Amino acid sequence: MVTNIAYKIIKKAVILRINHGEDPIEVIDSYPKLSDTQRAKMLVELEEEGYIASDTPQEEEVLPEEE
């Protein structure tokens, strides 16, 4: 587990690495001092902020069929 300040610094580094094309999971796993809870929290935050795509399927808009 890392402190709140260290967490914020690591998160910024993770964002930079993701923007350079690295895999988000591998990047986060490369920080061994993060707890499992911190890893999960960071993944959720990165999804919410749009840095990584969500694995949850989105509802598709259903258009009426033409007759």
C-alpha positions in Angstrom: 0.0 0.0 0.0 1.2 3.5 -0.9 0.3 6.9 0.6 -2.3 9.1 -1.1 0.4 11.4 -2.5 2.4 8.4 -3.9 -0.9 7.0 -5.4 -1.5 10.3 -7.3 2.0 10.3 -8.6 1.8 6.7 -9.8 -1.6 7.4 -11.4 -0.1 10.2 -13.4 2.8 8.0 -14.5 0.3 5.2 -15.4 -1.7 7.7 -17.6 1.5 8.8 -19.4 2.4 5.2 -20.1 -1.1 4.3 -21.3 -1.0 7.4 -23.6 2.3 6.0 -25.1 0.5 2.7 -26.0 1.3 0.4 -23.0 -1.3 -2.1 -21.7 -3.1 -0.5 -18.7 -3.2 -3.8 -16.7 0.5 -4.5 -17.2 1.4 -0.9 -16.3 -0.6 -1.0 -13.1 0.9 -4.4 -12.2 4.4 -3.0 -12.6 3.9 -1.0 -9.4 4.2 -3.8 -6.7 3.7 -1.5 -3.7 0.1 -0.8 -4.8 -2.4 -2.8 -2.8 -5.1 -4.9 -4.6 -7.6 -2.3 -3.5 -5.6 0.6 -4.9 -5.1 -1.3 -8.2 -8.9 -1.9 -8.5 -9.6 1.8 -7.6 -7.1 3.0 -10.2 -8.7 0.8 -12.9 -12.1 2.2 -12.1 -10.9 5.8 -12.1 -9.1 5.4 -15.4 -12.2 3.9 -17.0 -14.4 6.7 -15.6 -11.9 9.3 -16.9 -11.8 7.7 -20.3 -8.2 6.6 -20.4 -9.1 2.9 -20.8 -12.1 1.3 -22.4 -14.7 -0.4 -20.3 -15.2 -4.1 -20.8 -18.9 -3.7 -20.0 -21.0 -4.0 -23.2 -22.9 -0.8 -23.9 -26.6 -0.9 -24.8 -27.1 -0.5 -28.5 -29.7 1.9 -29.8 -32.5 -0.1 -31.4 -33.9 1.6 -34.5 -37.4 0.8 -35.7 -37.6 -1.5 -38.7 -38.7 0.0 -41.9 -41.9 -1.4 -43.5 
